[in-house]
Amino acid sequence: MMVFREAPTNETGLWGTIRPNYRVGAMDLVFPHTFVPQLRGVAPYIHAYHGKTFVVAMAGELIAAGKLSSFAQDLAIFHAMGIKIVLVHGFRPQVNEQMKAKGHSSVFSHGIRITDAFALDCAQEAAGQLRFEIEAAFSQGLPNTPMANATVRVVSGNFMTARPVGIMDGVDFMHSGVVRKVDGEAIRRAIDTGAMVLLSPFGFSPTGEAFNLAMEDVATSAAIALKADKLIFLTEIAGIHENPADATSPIDTELALADAQRMLASLPNPQQPTDTAFYLQHCVKACRGGVERTHILPFNVDGALLLEVFTHDGIGTMVVDEKLESLREATVDDLGGILKLIEPHEADGTLVKRDRTEIERDLHLYTVIEHDGVIFGSAALYPYPEAKTAEMAALTVSPNVQNKGDGERILKRIEQRAKAMGFESIFVLTTRTMHWFMKRGFVVGDPDWLPDARKSSYNWDRRSQVLVKKLS
């Protein structure tokens, strides 16, 4: 006997609406064969981010575009997974609308609103309305929605001390301010109870004077004060283009902090949120202040938060602060350090012995991690363009820093180099570290799979395992 069950109306899951209202039979194979691998793929991220602190900043345009409800649902999923959340909202379009409705024009200078007494009243009115809407969005709980059985308590308060912007180039910004201090301990106590802290872009002076703040300044300052694991901006832009001057160029999904700083130095001072440097400057500031990962995402993509955090490549731009400040391609000055690093592993047979002349010749193929002039890790990437693959060889990390994640950092950079060269996969040959690579997405291959040029030099007596990883 075949048993049928009723699927909930418009059942919604991690990837959006997954079933319309229809009856699903035991022979329906499409759904389980897509859902199960996807959920399993998300599991490592759930484990990694449980108990972490995310500061999420949403532009007021997100709310104006009618996307608050779906955004709240996605953030509630974060909360259910044990992620501690501080939410910062912007309100630029809402304040503009309030002022326009009352016959006043918004005035900006240096990318900052000039907040006179009237604009301050409008800002306070807009903030109150938005806080009401946000709290309502997180109070949803209808059956058959992502918010069913969710309990998200929203806490807000006077966590920000501010000071006035003052006068710049002869322009008096009046009630516009900048963050002076964040009460990080109070915010931490609140999120540790399981509540979500909501920060509006307002701060107060010790005398009780209110200042209109920039959402980006509030979010960045809060993330630094909390030493947050991530700072995420939901913005009007898709991310940072590989070529900032060409809006049709691809989005750069990952920027090292050093590269982001160089890019920022080459860009004009931002005036609009759509300017490349507008959000990037805050990402750089946060990373320099101790936040390891900062993100710029487009709010107009449904599920952008989930796609960025729970998929490998994400959807926007991530700026990364490498703890070891220099993860880079090797130079001639690194030769001695690389030799010193790999020699013990060649001696015990973990690595195939390479001639010094060979390493010097191939130095441009090596990636190294260096700190204070000392090489702590290295690996080489040998390309085989005819087979659209490349070999990662001699991956080595100093015993002094093992289990610190440096091997994974080097692997990530090698993957990026291989993808930039247009390769579809990378492979390694190993006799002792097979399981380390398998845990990081490599699968066992056959020596016959190797490119012809590499197969001819394969040492059959050594019987190295061939492990292959496809590059998405």
Sine and cosine of phi, psi and omega as CSV:
sin_phi,cos_phi,sin_psi,cos_psi,sin_omega,cos_omega
0.00,0.00,0.76,-0.65,0.03,-1.00
-1.00,0.00,0.78,-0.63,-0.04,-1.00
-0.97,-0.25,0.71,-0.70,0.05,-1.00
-0.94,-0.34,0.47,-0.88,0.13,-0.99
-0.76,-0.65,0.44,-0.90,-0.01,-1.00
-1.00,0.10,0.82,-0.57,0.09,-1.00
-0.99,0.16,0.64,-0.77,0.03,-1.00
-0.86,0.51,0.51,-0.86,0.04,-1.00
-0.89,0.45,0.79,-0.61,0.02,-1.00
0.76,0.65,0.76,0.66,0.01,-1.00
-0.86,0.51,0.73,-0.68,-0.08,-1.00
-0.87,-0.49,0.71,-0.70,-0.02,-1.00
-0.80,-0.61,-0.30,-0.95,-0.09,-1.00
-0.88,0.48,-0.46,0.89,-0.05,-1.00
-0.95,-0.33,0.45,0.89,0.05,-1.00
0.99,-0.11,-0.36,-0.93,-0.01,-1.00
-0.94,0.34,0.85,-0.53,-0.10,-1.00
-0.94,-0.35,-0.26,0.97,0.07,-1.00
-0.52,-0.86,0.77,-0.64,0.19,-0.98
-0.97,0.24,-0.05,-1.00,-0.04,-1.00
-0.98,0.18,1.00,-0.04,0.10,-0.99
-0.48,-0.87,0.28,-0.96,-0.08,-1.00
-1.00,0.03,0.71,-0.71,-0.08,-1.00
-0.94,-0.34,0.79,-0.61,-0.01,-1.00
-0.99,-0.14,0.15,-0.99,-0.02,-1.00
-0.91,0.42,-0.36,0.93,-0.02,-1.00
-1.00,0.03,0.00,1.00,0.03,-1.00
-0.97,0.25,0.97,-0.23,-0.11,-0.99
-0.99,-0.16,-0.23,0.97,-0.12,-0.99
-0.92,0.39,-0.74,0.67,-0.08,-1.00
-0.88,0.48,-0.81,0.58,-0.03,-1.00
-0.89,0.46,-0.53,0.85,-0.05,-1.00
-0.97,0.24,-0.21,0.98,0.10,-0.99
-0.97,-0.24,-0.64,0.77,-0.07,-1.00
-0.93,0.36,-0.71,0.70,-0.10,-0.99
-0.88,0.48,-0.77,0.64,0.03,-1.00
-0.88,0.47,-0.58,0.81,0.00,-1.00
-0.91,0.41,-0.70,0.71,-0.01,-1.00
-0.91,0.41,-0.63,0.77,0.05,-1.00
-0.90,0.43,-0.59,0.81,0.01,-1.00
-0.92,0.39,-0.46,0.89,0.00,-1.00
-0.98,0.18,-0.44,0.90,-0.12,-0.99
-0.78,0.62,-0.70,0.71,0.00,-1.00
-0.86,0.51,-0.56,0.83,0.02,-1.00
-0.94,0.33,-0.60,0.80,0.03,-1.00
-0.87,0.49,-0.71,0.70,0.02,-1.00
-0.90,0.45,-0.67,0.75,-0.09,-1.00
-0.93,0.36,-0.57,0.82,-0.13,-0.99
-0.99,-0.13,-0.11,0.99,0.01,-1.00
-0.87,0.50,0.80,-0.60,0.00,-1.00
0.99,0.11,-0.04,1.00,0.02,-1.00
-0.99,0.15,0.27,-0.96,-0.02,-1.00
-0.92,-0.38,0.84,-0.54,0.05,-1.00
-0.91,-0.42,0.74,-0.67,0.22,-0.98
-0.98,-0.20,0.88,-0.48,-0.06,-1.00
-0.92,-0.40,0.84,-0.55,-0.04,-1.00
-0.91,-0.42,0.83,-0.55,0.00,-1.00
-0.91,-0.42,0.74,-0.67,0.06,-1.00
-0.92,0.38,0.52,-0.86,0.04,-1.00
-0.86,0.51,-0.40,0.91,0.02,-1.00
-0.89,0.46,-0.49,0.87,0.04,-1.00
-0.87,0.49,-0.70,0.71,-0.01,-1.00
-0.94,0.34,-0.66,0.75,0.02,-1.00
-0.88,0.47,-0.48,0.88,-0.01,-1.00
-0.99,0.12,0.03,1.00,0.05,-1.00
0.98,0.21,0.41,0.91,-0.07,-1.00
-0.96,-0.26,0.19,0.98,-0.06,-1.00
-0.90,0.44,-0.67,0.75,-0.08,-1.00
-0.88,0.48,-0.76,0.64,-0.01,-1.00
-0.93,0.38,-0.58,0.82,0.05,-1.00
-0.89,0.45,-0.69,0.73,0.02,-1.00
-0.89,0.46,-0.61,0.79,0.03,-1.00
-0.89,0.46,-0.68,0.73,0.00,-1.00
-0.92,0.39,-0.65,0.76,0.00,-1.00
-0.93,0.37,-0.52,0.85,0.06,-1.00
-0.90,0.43,-0.54,0.84,0.07,-1.00
-0.91,0.42,-0.69,0.72,0.09,-1.00
-0.81,0.58,-0.75,0.66,-0.05,-1.00
-0.87,0.50,-0.67,0.74,0.00,-1.00
-0.90,0.43,-0.43,0.90,0.00,-1.00
-1.00,0.06,0.11,0.99,0.07,-1.00
1.00,0.05,0.23,0.97,0.06,-1.00
-0.99,0.11,0.73,-0.69,0.03,-1.00
-1.00,0.05,0.79,-0.62,-0.20,-0.98
-0.85,-0.53,0.73,-0.68,0.23,-0.97
-0.89,-0.45,0.87,-0.50,-0.05,-1.00
-0.96,-0.28,0.79,-0.62,0.03,-1.00
-0.88,-0.47,0.78,-0.62,0.01,-1.00
-0.94,-0.34,0.55,-0.83,0.16,-0.99
-0.99,-0.11,0.12,-0.99,0.01,-1.00
-0.41,-0.91,0.46,0.89,-0.03,-1.00
-0.83,0.56,-0.80,0.60,-0.03,-1.00
-0.92,0.39,-0.51,0.86,0.00,-1.00
-0.93,0.36,-0.64,0.77,0.05,-1.00
-0.93,0.38,-0.67,0.74,0.05,-1.00
-0.84,0.54,-0.66,0.75,-0.02,-1.00
-0.92,0.39,-0.66,0.75,0.03,-1.00
-0.87,0.49,-0.70,0.71,-0.04,-1.00
-0.93,0.37,-0.65,0.76,0.01,-1.00
-0.90,0.44,-0.66,0.76,-0.01,-1.00
-0.89,0.45,-0.42,0.91,-0.03,-1.00
-0.97,-0.22,0.23,0.97,0.12,-0.99
0.99,0.14,0.36,0.93,0.01,-1.00
-0.87,-0.49,0.45,-0.89,0.03,-1.00
-0.97,-0.25,0.57,-0.82,0.08,-1.00
-0.98,0.17,0.64,-0.76,-0.01,-1.00
-0.83,-0.56,0.76,-0.65,0.00,-1.00
-0.82,-0.57,0.47,-0.88,0.13,-0.99
-0.50,-0.87,0.66,-0.75,-0.03,-1.00
0.84,0.54,0.46,0.89,-0.02,-1.00
0.97,0.25,0.19,0.98,-0.06,-1.00
-0.87,-0.50,0.66,-0.75,0.06,-1.00
-0.94,0.35,0.71,-0.71,0.15,-0.99
-1.00,0.08,0.94,-0.33,-0.15,-0.99
-0.98,-0.20,0.99,-0.12,0.12,-0.99
-0.99,0.11,-0.09,-1.00,-0.07,-1.00
-0.88,0.47,-0.62,0.79,0.00,-1.00
-0.93,0.38,-0.70,0.71,0.01,-1.00
-0.90,0.45,-0.56,0.83,0.03,-1.00
-0.91,0.42,-0.67,0.74,0.05,-1.00
-0.87,0.49,-0.69,0.73,0.02,-1.00
-0.90,0.44,-0.64,0.77,0.01,-1.00
-0.90,0.43,-0.67,0.75,0.01,-1.00
-0.91,0.41,-0.63,0.78,0.02,-1.00
-0.92,0.40,-0.68,0.73,0.01,-1.00
-0.91,0.42,-0.67,0.74,-0.01,-1.00
-0.89,0.46,-0.66,0.75,0.02,-1.00
-0.89,0.46,-0.68,0.73,0.01,-1.00
-0.91,0.42,-0.68,0.73,-0.02,-1.00
-0.92,0.40,-0.64,0.77,0.03,-1.00
-0.87,0.49,-0.66,0.75,0.05,-1.00
-0.87,0.50,-0.73,0.69,-0.03,-1.00
-0.91,0.41,-0.64,0.77,-0.01,-1.00
-0.92,0.40,-0.71,0.70,0.02,-1.00
-0.89,0.46,-0.61,0.79,0.04,-1.00
-0.90,0.43,-0.65,0.76,-0.02,-1.00
-0.89,0.45,-0.59,0.81,0.01,-1.00
-1.00,0.07,0.04,1.00,0.08,-1.00
-0.98,-0.18,0.04,1.00,0.04,-1.00
-0.87,0.49,0.48,-0.88,0.04,-1.00
-0.27,-0.96,0.44,0.90,-0.02,-1.00
-0.91,0.42,0.57,-0.82,0.08,-1.00
-0.86,0.51,0.42,-0.91,0.05,-1.00
0.89,0.45,0.46,0.89,0.15,-0.99
-0.78,-0.63,0.32,-0.95,0.03,-1.00
-0.87,0.49,-0.30,0.95,-0.03,-1.00
-1.00,-0.01,-0.05,1.00,0.03,-1.00
-0.87,0.49,0.73,-0.68,0.01,-1.00
0.92,0.38,0.15,0.99,0.02,-1.00
-1.00,0.07,0.62,-0.78,0.09,-1.00
-0.77,-0.63,0.98,-0.18,0.00,-1.00
-0.90,-0.44,0.95,-0.30,0.02,-1.00
-1.00,0.02,0.81,-0.59,-0.04,-1.00
-0.98,-0.19,0.82,-0.58,-0.02,-1.00
-0.87,-0.50,0.71,-0.70,0.07,-1.00
-0.69,-0.72,0.23,-0.97,-0.03,-1.00
0.08,-1.00,-0.12,-0.99,-0.04,-1.00
-1.00,0.00,0.95,0.32,-0.05,-1.00
-1.00,0.04,-0.17,0.99,-0.12,-0.99
-0.92,-0.39,0.78,-0.62,0.21,-0.98
-0.98,-0.19,0.71,-0.71,-0.11,-0.99
-0.78,-0.63,0.26,-0.96,0.12,-0.99
-0.70,-0.71,0.34,-0.94,-0.04,-1.00
-0.95,0.32,0.52,-0.86,0.14,-0.99
-0.88,0.48,-0.64,0.77,0.01,-1.00
1.00,0.00,-0.58,-0.81,-0.04,-1.00
-0.91,-0.42,0.81,-0.58,0.04,-1.00
-0.81,-0.58,0.79,-0.62,0.01,-1.00
0.77,0.64,0.62,0.79,0.04,-1.00
0.99,0.13,0.02,1.00,-0.01,-1.00
-0.98,-0.19,0.83,-0.56,0.03,-1.00
-1.00,-0.01,0.88,-0.47,-0.05,-1.00
-1.00,0.02,-0.01,1.00,0.13,-0.99
0.79,0.61,-0.95,-0.32,-0.11,-0.99
-1.00,-0.02,0.22,0.98,0.15,-0.99
-0.99,0.14,0.65,-0.76,-0.07,-1.00
-0.68,-0.73,0.05,-1.00,0.10,-1.00
-0.77,-0.64,0.40,-0.92,-0.04,-1.00
-0.93,0.36,0.77,-0.64,0.09,-1.00
-0.99,-0.13,-0.68,0.73,-0.06,-1.00
-0.42,-0.91,0.57,-0.82,0.07,-1.00
-0.92,-0.40,0.74,-0.68,0.07,-1.00
-0.99,0.14,0.97,0.23,-0.07,-1.00
-0.89,0.45,-0.57,0.82,-0.02,-1.00
-0.90,0.43,-0.65,0.76,0.01,-1.00
-0.92,0.38,-0.66,0.75,0.04,-1.00
-0.90,0.44,-0.68,0.73,-0.01,-1.00
-0.88,0.47,-0.67,0.75,0.02,-1.00
-0.88,0.47,-0.61,0.79,-0.02,-1.00
-0.93,0.37,-0.73,0.68,-0.04,-1.00
-0.95,0.31,-0.42,0.91,0.05,-1.00
-0.94,0.35,-0.32,0.95,0.07,-1.00
-0.99,0.10,-0.07,1.00,-0.02,-1.00
0.99,-0.16,-0.02,1.00,0.03,-1.00
-0.99,0.15,0.37,-0.93,0.14,-0.99
-0.98,-0.21,0.80,-0.60,-0.01,-1.00
-1.00,0.01,0.77,-0.64,0.03,-1.00
-0.95,-0.32,0.84,-0.55,0.02,-1.00
-0.93,-0.38,0.83,-0.56,0.14,-0.99
-1.00,-0.02,0.40,-0.92,-0.04,-1.00
-0.98,0.20,0.87,0.49,0.08,-1.00
-0.73,-0.69,0.55,-0.83,0.12,-0.99
-0.67,-0.75,0.26,-0.96,-0.08,-1.00
-0.75,-0.66,0.60,-0.80,0.05,-1.00
-0.99,0.11,0.25,-0.97,0.05,-1.00
-0.86,0.51,-0.33,0.94,0.04,-1.00
-1.00,0.01,0.00,1.00,0.02,-1.00
1.00,-0.03,0.10,0.99,0.00,-1.00
-0.97,0.23,0.69,-0.72,-0.03,-1.00
-1.00,-0.03,0.60,-0.80,0.04,-1.00
-0.77,-0.64,0.67,-0.74,0.10,-0.99
-0.99,0.17,0.85,-0.52,-0.05,-1.00
-0.94,-0.34,0.31,-0.95,0.11,-0.99
-0.99,0.13,0.71,-0.70,0.02,-1.00
-0.81,0.59,-0.65,0.76,-0.05,-1.00
-0.91,0.41,-0.60,0.80,0.03,-1.00
-0.92,0.39,-0.69,0.73,0.01,-1.00
-0.88,0.47,-0.75,0.66,-0.05,-1.00
-0.90,0.44,-0.69,0.72,-0.02,-1.00
-0.91,0.41,-0.70,0.71,-0.01,-1.00
-0.90,0.43,-0.63,0.77,0.02,-1.00
-0.92,0.40,-0.68,0.74,-0.01,-1.00
-0.89,0.46,-0.66,0.75,0.01,-1.00
-0.92,0.39,-0.70,0.72,-0.02,-1.00
-0.88,0.47,-0.58,0.81,-0.03,-1.00
-1.00,0.02,-0.13,0.99,-0.16,-0.99
0.77,0.63,0.77,0.64,-0.08,-1.00
-0.88,0.47,0.47,-0.88,0.04,-1.00
-0.97,0.23,-0.50,0.87,0.05,-1.00
-0.58,-0.81,0.57,-0.82,0.23,-0.97
-0.86,-0.51,0.85,-0.52,-0.11,-0.99
-0.85,-0.53,0.83,-0.55,0.09,-1.00
-0.98,-0.21,0.83,-0.55,0.17,-0.99
-0.99,-0.11,0.93,-0.35,-0.26,-0.97
-0.77,-0.64,0.01,-1.00,0.04,-1.00
-0.98,0.22,-0.27,0.96,-0.08,-1.00
-0.97,-0.26,0.38,-0.93,-0.07,-1.00
-0.98,0.18,-0.26,0.97,-0.08,-1.00
0.63,-0.78,-0.31,-0.95,0.00,-1.00
-0.98,-0.21,0.84,-0.54,0.00,-1.00
-0.96,0.29,0.55,-0.84,0.03,-1.00
-0.83,0.55,-0.61,0.79,0.13,-0.99
-0.91,-0.42,0.98,-0.17,-0.09,-1.00
-0.84,0.54,-0.40,0.92,-0.01,-1.00
-0.99,0.14,-0.17,0.99,-0.05,-1.00
-0.84,-0.54,0.97,-0.24,-0.05,-1.00
-0.93,0.36,-0.19,0.98,0.03,-1.00
-1.00,-0.04,-0.11,0.99,0.02,-1.00
-0.95,0.31,0.39,-0.92,-0.05,-1.00
-0.89,0.45,0.39,-0.92,0.10,-1.00
-0.96,0.27,0.74,-0.68,0.07,-1.00
-0.99,0.16,0.95,-0.32,-0.13,-0.99
-0.96,0.27,-0.34,0.94,0.02,-1.00
-0.54,-0.84,0.81,-0.59,0.02,-1.00
-0.86,-0.51,0.83,-0.55,0.15,-0.99
-0.92,0.40,0.51,-0.86,-0.04,-1.00
-0.83,0.56,-0.68,0.74,-0.02,-1.00
-0.88,0.48,-0.65,0.76,0.02,-1.00
-0.92,0.38,-0.64,0.77,0.02,-1.00
-0.90,0.44,-0.62,0.78,0.02,-1.00
-0.91,0.42,-0.67,0.74,0.03,-1.00
-0.90,0.44,-0.67,0.74,0.02,-1.00
-0.89,0.45,-0.69,0.72,-0.03,-1.00
-0.88,0.47,-0.62,0.79,0.00,-1.00
-0.91,0.42,-0.41,0.91,-0.04,-1.00
-1.00,-0.04,-0.08,1.00,-0.08,-1.00
-0.98,-0.19,0.49,-0.87,0.07,-1.00
-0.94,0.34,0.34,-0.94,0.03,-1.00
-0.87,0.49,0.74,-0.67,-0.08,-1.00
-0.97,0.26,0.58,-0.81,0.07,-1.00
-0.88,-0.47,-0.47,0.88,-0.05,-1.00
-0.85,-0.53,0.46,-0.89,0.05,-1.00
-0.87,0.50,-0.37,0.93,0.01,-1.00
-0.99,0.12,-0.12,0.99,0.07,-1.00
-0.95,0.32,0.63,-0.78,-0.09,-1.00
-0.82,0.58,-0.65,0.76,-0.10,-1.00
-0.98,0.21,-0.19,0.98,-0.16,-0.99
-0.87,0.49,-0.81,0.59,0.02,-1.00
-1.00,0.06,-0.51,0.86,-0.03,-1.00
-0.86,0.50,-0.61,0.79,-0.01,-1.00
-0.88,0.47,-0.57,0.82,0.01,-1.00
-0.97,0.23,-0.56,0.83,0.08,-1.00
-0.88,0.47,-0.70,0.71,0.00,-1.00
-0.90,0.44,-0.70,0.71,0.00,-1.00
-0.87,0.49,-0.67,0.74,-0.01,-1.00
-0.91,0.41,-0.70,0.72,0.01,-1.00
-0.89,0.46,-0.66,0.75,0.03,-1.00
-0.92,0.39,-0.38,0.93,0.00,-1.00
-1.00,-0.02,0.05,1.00,0.08,-1.00
0.92,-0.39,0.02,1.00,0.06,-1.00
-1.00,0.05,0.87,-0.50,-0.15,-0.99
-0.96,0.29,-0.54,0.84,-0.08,-1.00
-0.74,-0.67,0.78,-0.62,0.12,-0.99
-0.79,-0.62,0.54,-0.84,-0.14,-0.99
-0.73,-0.69,0.57,-0.82,0.13,-0.99
-0.85,-0.53,0.89,-0.45,-0.09,-1.00
-0.82,-0.58,0.47,-0.88,0.09,-1.00
-1.00,0.09,0.82,-0.58,-0.02,-1.00
-0.96,0.28,-0.31,0.95,-0.06,-1.00
-0.98,0.19,-0.05,1.00,0.09,-1.00
-1.00,-0.09,0.87,-0.49,-0.03,-1.00
-0.87,0.49,0.78,-0.62,0.02,-1.00
0.97,0.25,0.39,0.92,-0.05,-1.00
-0.84,0.54,-0.64,0.77,0.02,-1.00
-0.86,0.52,-0.74,0.67,-0.04,-1.00
-0.92,0.40,-0.67,0.75,-0.02,-1.00
-0.91,0.43,-0.60,0.80,-0.03,-1.00
-0.95,0.30,-0.67,0.75,-0.14,-0.99
-1.00,0.06,-0.53,0.85,-0.14,-0.99
-0.94,-0.35,0.18,0.98,0.13,-0.99
-0.83,-0.57,0.37,-0.93,-0.16,-0.99
-0.88,0.47,-0.79,0.62,-0.11,-0.99
-1.00,-0.05,-0.24,0.97,0.00,-1.00
0.94,0.35,-0.23,-0.97,-0.07,-1.00
-0.77,-0.64,-0.35,0.94,0.00,-1.00
-0.90,-0.44,-0.56,-0.83,0.01,-1.00
-0.93,-0.38,0.75,-0.66,0.10,-1.00
-0.93,-0.37,0.79,-0.62,0.10,-1.00
-0.99,-0.16,0.80,-0.60,-0.17,-0.99
-0.91,-0.42,0.77,-0.64,0.13,-0.99
-0.99,-0.15,0.96,-0.28,0.05,-1.00
-0.96,0.28,0.80,-0.61,-0.01,-1.00
-0.88,0.47,-0.69,0.73,0.14,-0.99
-1.00,0.09,0.91,-0.41,-0.35,-0.94
-0.90,0.43,-0.34,0.94,-0.06,-1.00
-0.82,-0.58,0.98,-0.19,0.18,-0.98
-0.94,-0.35,0.96,-0.29,-0.24,-0.97
-0.47,-0.88,0.09,-1.00,0.09,-1.00
-0.98,0.19,0.54,-0.84,-0.11,-0.99
-0.95,0.31,0.45,-0.89,0.12,-0.99
-0.85,-0.53,0.09,-1.00,-0.03,-1.00
-0.88,0.48,-0.47,0.88,0.00,-1.00
-0.94,0.35,-0.24,0.97,-0.04,-1.00
-1.00,0.00,-0.11,0.99,-0.12,-0.99
-0.82,0.57,-0.76,0.65,-0.03,-1.00
-0.87,0.50,-0.67,0.74,0.00,-1.00
-0.90,0.43,-0.65,0.76,0.02,-1.00
-0.91,0.42,-0.70,0.71,0.01,-1.00
-0.87,0.49,-0.70,0.71,0.00,-1.00
-0.89,0.46,-0.55,0.83,-0.04,-1.00
-0.95,0.32,-0.67,0.74,-0.13,-0.99
-1.00,-0.02,-0.32,0.95,-0.07,-1.00
-0.83,0.56,-0.72,0.69,0.01,-1.00
-0.87,0.50,-0.55,0.83,-0.03,-1.00
-0.98,0.22,-0.48,0.88,0.13,-0.99
-0.94,0.34,-0.61,0.80,-0.04,-1.00
-0.91,0.41,-0.60,0.80,-0.03,-1.00
-1.00,-0.05,0.07,1.00,0.10,-1.00
1.00,0.03,0.03,1.00,0.03,-1.00
-0.92,0.40,-0.64,0.77,0.04,-1.00
-0.92,-0.39,0.51,-0.86,0.12,-0.99
-0.94,0.34,0.72,-0.69,-0.02,-1.00
-0.91,0.40,0.75,-0.66,0.03,-1.00
-0.88,-0.47,0.62,-0.79,0.02,-1.00
-0.95,0.33,0.60,-0.80,0.01,-1.00
-0.82,0.57,-0.65,0.76,0.00,-1.00
-0.89,0.46,-0.61,0.79,0.01,-1.00
-0.91,0.41,-0.69,0.72,0.01,-1.00
-0.91,0.43,-0.67,0.74,0.01,-1.00
-0.89,0.45,-0.63,0.78,0.02,-1.00
-0.91,0.42,-0.60,0.80,-0.10,-0.99
-0.99,-0.16,0.30,0.95,-0.12,-0.99
-0.85,0.53,-0.54,0.84,-0.02,-1.00
-0.92,0.38,-0.23,0.97,0.01,-1.00
-1.00,0.02,-0.12,0.99,-0.09,-1.00
-1.00,-0.03,0.57,-0.82,0.18,-0.98
-0.92,-0.40,0.67,-0.74,-0.03,-1.00
-0.75,-0.66,0.42,-0.91,0.23,-0.97
-0.94,-0.33,0.82,-0.57,-0.05,-1.00
-0.78,-0.63,0.65,-0.76,0.05,-1.00
-0.63,-0.78,0.83,-0.56,-0.02,-1.00
0.80,0.61,0.65,0.76,0.08,-1.00
0.99,0.15,0.05,1.00,-0.02,-1.00
-0.93,-0.36,0.75,-0.66,0.04,-1.00
-0.99,0.11,0.87,-0.50,-0.01,-1.00
-0.97,-0.26,-0.23,0.97,0.00,-1.00
-0.29,-0.96,0.44,-0.90,0.01,-1.00
-0.35,-0.94,0.33,-0.94,0.10,-0.99
-0.29,-0.96,0.43,-0.90,0.01,-1.00
-0.91,-0.41,0.46,-0.89,0.04,-1.00
-0.83,-0.56,0.95,-0.32,0.00,-1.00
-0.98,-0.19,0.91,-0.42,-0.10,-0.99
-0.99,0.12,0.54,-0.84,0.14,-0.99
-0.76,-0.65,0.98,0.19,-0.15,-0.99
-0.86,0.51,-0.57,0.82,-0.05,-1.00
-0.90,0.44,-0.43,0.90,0.01,-1.00
-0.96,-0.27,0.08,1.00,-0.01,-1.00
0.81,0.59,0.64,0.77,0.03,-1.00
-0.59,-0.80,0.15,-0.99,0.00,-1.00
-0.50,-0.87,0.49,-0.87,0.02,-1.00
-0.99,-0.17,0.78,-0.63,0.19,-0.98
-1.00,-0.04,0.86,-0.50,-0.10,-1.00
-0.82,-0.57,0.43,-0.90,0.13,-0.99
0.84,0.55,0.64,0.77,0.10,-0.99
-0.93,0.36,0.89,-0.46,-0.09,-1.00
-0.65,-0.76,0.68,-0.73,0.08,-1.00
-0.79,-0.62,0.68,-0.73,0.00,-1.00
-0.86,0.51,0.65,-0.76,0.06,-1.00
-0.84,0.54,-0.39,0.92,-0.03,-1.00
-0.93,0.37,-0.37,0.93,-0.07,-1.00
-0.80,-0.61,0.29,0.96,0.03,-1.00
-0.91,0.42,0.45,-0.89,-0.05,-1.00
0.93,0.37,0.33,0.95,0.06,-1.00
-0.96,-0.27,0.02,1.00,0.03,-1.00
1.00,-0.02,0.09,1.00,-0.05,-1.00
-0.94,0.34,-0.55,0.84,0.06,-1.00
-0.88,0.48,-0.66,0.75,0.03,-1.00
-0.93,0.37,-0.57,0.82,0.04,-1.00
-0.89,0.45,-0.70,0.71,0.01,-1.00
-0.91,0.42,-0.70,0.72,0.03,-1.00
-0.84,0.54,-0.69,0.72,0.01,-1.00
-0.87,0.49,-0.69,0.72,0.00,-1.00
-0.92,0.40,-0.62,0.78,0.05,-1.00
-0.89,0.46,-0.68,0.74,0.04,-1.00
-0.88,0.48,-0.67,0.74,0.01,-1.00
-0.89,0.46,-0.68,0.73,0.02,-1.00
-0.88,0.47,-0.68,0.73,-0.02,-1.00
-0.91,0.41,-0.66,0.75,0.02,-1.00
-0.91,0.42,-0.63,0.77,0.01,-1.00
-0.90,0.44,-0.44,0.90,0.02,-1.00
-1.00,0.05,0.00,1.00,0.07,-1.00
1.00,0.07,0.27,0.96,-0.03,-1.00
-0.99,0.12,0.46,-0.89,-0.04,-1.00
-0.99,-0.10,-0.24,0.97,-0.04,-1.00
-0.35,-0.94,0.24,-0.97,0.21,-0.98
-0.76,-0.65,0.38,-0.92,0.02,-1.00
-0.64,-0.76,0.37,-0.93,0.07,-1.00
-0.74,-0.67,0.43,-0.90,0.14,-0.99
-0.90,-0.44,0.83,-0.56,-0.07,-1.00
-0.55,-0.84,0.49,-0.87,0.07,-1.00
-0.92,-0.38,-0.28,0.96,-0.13,-0.99
-0.75,-0.66,-0.24,0.97,-0.11,-0.99
-0.89,-0.46,0.49,0.87,-0.07,-1.00
-0.84,0.55,-0.71,0.70,-0.09,-1.00
-0.94,0.35,-0.54,0.84,0.04,-1.00
-0.86,0.51,-0.69,0.72,-0.01,-1.00
-0.95,0.31,-0.62,0.79,0.00,-1.00
-0.89,0.45,-0.57,0.82,0.05,-1.00
-0.91,0.41,-0.29,0.96,-0.05,-1.00
-0.93,-0.38,0.46,0.89,0.19,-0.98
0.99,-0.12,0.01,1.00,0.05,-1.00
-0.99,0.14,0.53,-0.85,0.06,-1.00
-0.83,-0.55,0.46,-0.89,-0.05,-1.00
-0.94,0.34,0.74,-0.67,0.06,-1.00
-0.89,-0.45,-0.15,-0.99,-0.02,-1.00
-0.89,-0.46,0.61,-0.80,0.04,-1.00
-0.81,0.59,-0.48,0.88,0.02,-1.00
-0.92,0.38,-0.30,0.96,0.03,-1.00
-0.96,0.29,-0.40,0.92,-0.12,-0.99
-0.85,0.53,0.52,-0.85,0.12,-0.99
-0.83,0.56,0.52,-0.86,-0.08,-1.00
-0.82,0.57,-0.66,0.76,-0.03,-1.00
-0.91,0.43,-0.54,0.84,0.01,-1.00
-1.00,0.09,-0.53,0.85,-0.01,-1.00
-0.89,0.45,-0.57,0.82,-0.04,-1.00
-0.92,0.39,-0.39,0.92,0.00,-1.00
-0.96,-0.29,0.15,0.99,0.01,-1.00
-0.93,0.38,0.75,-0.67,-0.02,-1.00
-1.00,0.00,0.98,-0.20,-0.07,-1.00
-0.93,0.36,-0.47,0.88,0.02,-1.00
-0.93,0.36,-0.56,0.83,-0.01,-1.00
-0.96,0.29,-0.48,0.88,0.06,-1.00
0.85,0.53,0.70,0.72,0.03,-1.00
-0.91,0.42,0.63,-0.78,0.09,-1.00
-0.97,0.24,0.66,-0.75,0.08,-1.00
-0.99,-0.14,0.85,-0.53,0.01,-1.00
-0.84,-0.54,0.73,-0.68,-0.14,-0.99
-0.83,-0.56,0.65,-0.76,0.09,-1.00
-0.79,-0.61,0.82,-0.57,0.04,-1.00
-0.98,0.20,0.62,-0.79,0.00,-1.00
-0.98,-0.18,0.89,-0.45,-0.03,-1.00
-0.97,0.23,0.00,0.00,0.00,0.00
